[in-house]
Amino acid sequence: MQLLETILFEPGKGFYLLDYHLDRLLTSAQYFKGVDGRFDSMPSAEEITAKLQHDIPQKDGPQRVRLLVNSDGEVELQHTPLSELPLLCNINDKADTRKPLLVALDVQPTESQSPYVLNKTTQRDLYNAARDRLKCDFHAGELGREENTFDVLLFNQNGEITETSIANIAIEKEPGIWITPRVKCGLLPGVFRRHLLESGQVQEGIIHIDDLKSQRGVSPRIRCFNSVRKVYDVRLLIP
């Protein structure tokens, strides 16, 4: 198992929310060190930053960077080009012209207090199983796959919404008022989620499954977000 951070790199702007990524990474290392002694020889934030700046090509356009650290503190970097940059950077940005991606509610609750939910790692069996149950397709929304399910929306044993397999989520409770689930519901504390909270764009709260259903024929607006895609609209399917 490795610790994992997925980071957006943009030429001229650098690594998006890098301080937040490194803070979460090193916090997770401290957690696992306290549990079983793993990750007791971690590089510093400065050392990781220097490696990112040295190893990631600065002239190859925007990239999705995977930062992995094993239990011995060895850093591995992977990077792939991004064909397009996120269009929505704030939770209240006007919707773009793309159709909302389809997200299906899971058919069973997720173990909400697993350390592999609360910390971002390569141990993703829980998320992969949920995606398999709903037959999710990472290429959904592309030409010929517009009606495929892109992601799965998870909930805990209390019927409280948590997150999707790759993003945090918020619903618009009132015009301009967005609620995102509390970490105690059982979810990864995403770095873009942290940015939205600290900038006052979203509030924490409890979202129950029934909150997502249509009321008098009107469904609440739902947006997902992470630090690579930033904000994007989704449409919920309830099996």
C-alpha positions in Angstrom: 0.0 0.0 0.0 1.2 3.5 -0.9 0.0 6.9 0.1 -1.4 8.8 -2.9 -2.0 12.3 -4.0 -3.4 13.3 -7.4 -2.3 16.8 -8.3 -3.2 19.2 -11.2 -0.1 20.8 -12.8 -0.5 23.9 -15.0 2.4 25.6 -16.7 2.9 29.1 -15.3 0.8 28.3 -12.3 2.5 25.2 -10.9 1.0 22.4 -8.7 -2.5 23.3 -7.7 -3.2 23.4 -3.9 0.2 21.7 -3.3 0.5 22.8 0.3 -2.9 21.1 1.0 -1.8 17.9 -0.8 1.4 17.7 1.2 -0.4 18.4 4.5 -2.8 15.6 3.9 -0.1 13.2 2.8 2.1 13.8 5.8 -0.9 13.6 8.2 -1.8 10.2 6.7 1.8 9.1 7.2 1.6 10.1 10.9 -1.7 8.2 11.2 -0.3 4.9 9.8 3.0 5.3 11.7 0.9 5.4 14.9 -1.0 2.3 14.0 1.7 -0.1 13.0 5.0 1.8 12.5 4.8 2.2 8.7 5.9 5.4 7.0 8.3 6.3 9.8 11.0 7.7 7.3 9.0 10.2 5.3 10.6 12.9 3.2 9.8 16.4 4.2 7.4 18.6 2.3 10.3 20.6 0.9 12.0 17.4 -0.4 8.8 16.3 -2.1 8.3 19.7 -3.6 11.9 19.7 -5.0 11.4 16.3 -6.6 8.1 17.4 -8.2 9.7 20.5 -9.6 12.7 18.5 -10.9 10.9 15.5 -12.4 7.7 16.8 -13.9 8.2 18.4 -17.3 7.4 22.0 -17.1 6.7 22.6 -20.8 4.4 19.6 -21.7 1.1 21.4 -20.9 -1.3 20.7 -18.1 -0.9 17.3 -16.5 -2.4 15.0 -14.0 0.3 14.1 -11.5 0.2 11.0 -9.2 2.4 11.3 -6.2 3.0 8.0 -4.5 5.0 7.3 -1.3 5.7 3.8 0.0 6.1 2.7 3.6 9.9 3.3 3.4 9.4 6.9 2.3 10.3 6.3 -1.3 8.6 8.7 -3.7 7.3 7.8 -7.1 5.9 10.3 -9.6 3.6 9.5 -12.6 2.2 12.1 -15.0 -0.3 12.1 -17.9 -1.3 15.0 -20.1 -4.8 16.6 -19.7 -6.7 17.2 -22.9 -8.6 20.0 -21.3 -8.6 22.1 -18.2 -11.5 22.4 -15.7 -14.0 25.0 -16.7 -15.6 25.5 -13.3 -13.4 26.7 -10.4 -16.0 27.9 -7.9 -19.1 26.1 -6.5 -21.4 28.9 -7.7 -19.9 29.2 -11.2 -22.5 29.2 -14.0 -23.0 25.7 -15.5 -21.1 25.1 -18.6 -22.5 23.7 -21.9 -21.6 20.1 -21.2 -24.3 17.6 -20.0 -24.1 16.7 -16.4 -22.3 13.4 -15.8 -24.4 10.5 -14.6 -23.8 9.3 -11.0 -25.6 6.3 -9.6 -26.5 5.8 -5.9 -24.8 2.7 -4.6 -27.0 -0.3 -3.7 -25.4 -0.9 -0.3 -23.8 1.1 2.4 -20.0 1.6 2.6 -17.9 1.0 5.7 -17.5 4.6 6.6 -14.7 4.5 9.2 -12.2 2.5 7.3 -8.7 4.1 7.4 -8.7 3.6 3.6 -11.6 5.9 3.3 -10.3 8.6 5.6 -6.8 8.5 4.1 -6.0 8.6 0.4 -4.0 5.4 -0.6 -3.6 2.9 -3.4 -5.8 0.5 -1.4 -9.0 1.2 -3.2 -10.9 -2.1 -3.1 -13.9 -0.5 -1.4 -14.2 2.1 -4.2 -13.5 -0.3 -7.0 -16.2 -2.7 -5.7 -18.7 0.1 -5.6 -17.8 1.1 -9.2 -18.2 -2.5 -10.4 -21.6 -2.8 -8.8 -22.9 0.1 -10.7 -20.9 -0.6 -13.9 -19.2 2.8 -13.9 -17.3 4.1 -16.9 -14.5 6.7 -16.5 -15.1 7.6 -20.2 -18.8 8.3 -19.7 -19.9 11.5 -21.2 -17.6 11.1 -24.2 -19.0 10.7 -27.7 -21.0 7.5 -27.9 -21.0 7.1 -24.1 -23.2 10.0 -23.1 -25.7 7.8 -21.2 -23.1 5.6 -19.4 -22.8 5.9 -15.6 -19.6 7.9 -14.7 -19.4 7.4 -11.0 -21.1 5.9 -7.9 -22.4 7.9 -5.0 -21.7 6.3 -1.6 -23.6 6.4 1.7 -22.9 5.1 5.2 -24.8 2.7 7.5 -27.0 5.5 8.7 -28.2 6.4 5.2 -26.0 9.5 5.1 -24.3 10.5 1.8 -20.5 10.5 1.9 -18.7 10.9 -1.4 -18.2 9.4 -4.8 -15.4 7.1 -5.8 -13.2 10.0 -7.0 -14.8 13.2 -5.7 -16.5 15.0 -2.9 -20.0 16.2 -3.3 -22.3 19.1 -2.4 -26.0 19.8 -2.9 -27.6 23.2 -3.2 -30.0 23.4 -0.2 -31.1 27.0 -1.0 -30.1 29.3 -3.9 -26.3 29.8 -3.5 -26.1 27.7 -0.3 -24.2 24.5 -0.8 -23.9 21.7 1.8 -21.1 19.1 1.7 -21.1 16.0 4.0 -19.1 16.1 7.3 -15.9 14.1 7.5 -17.4 12.1 10.4 -20.0 10.6 8.0 -17.0 8.7 6.5 -15.3 10.2 3.6 -11.9 11.4 2.3 -11.2 15.0 3.3 -10.5 16.3 -0.2 -8.1 19.1 -0.7 -10.5 21.0 -3.0 -13.2 20.4 -0.5 -10.9 22.1 2.1 -10.4 25.0 -0.3 -14.1 25.4 -0.7 -14.8 25.3 3.0 -12.0 27.7 3.9 -13.1 30.2 1.2 -16.7 30.0 2.5 -18.2 28.5 -0.7 -19.7 25.4 1.0 -20.8 24.5 4.5 -20.6 21.1 6.2 -23.8 19.3 7.1 -25.6 15.9 6.9 -27.1 14.9 3.6 -29.6 12.0 3.7 -30.5 9.9 0.7 -34.0 11.4 0.8 -32.5 14.9 0.5 -31.4 13.9 -3.0 -34.8 12.9 -4.2 -37.2 15.2 -6.1 -39.4 17.3 -4.1 -42.6 18.4 -5.9 -40.9 17.5 -9.2 -37.8 19.5 -8.5 -34.4 17.8 -7.9 -31.7 19.6 -6.0 -28.6 20.7 -7.9 -25.7 18.4 -7.2 -22.0 19.2 -7.9 -18.9 17.1 -7.5 -15.4 18.4 -7.1 -11.8 17.3 -6.7 -8.5 19.1 -7.2 -7.9 17.9 -10.8 -11.4 18.2 -12.2 -12.4 21.1 -9.9 -16.2 21.6 -10.0 -18.5 19.6 -12.3 -22.3 19.0 -12.5 -23.8 15.6 -12.1 -27.2 14.0 -12.5 -28.2 11.4 -10.0 -29.6 8.0 -10.8 -31.3 6.1 -8.0 -31.5 2.3 -8.9 
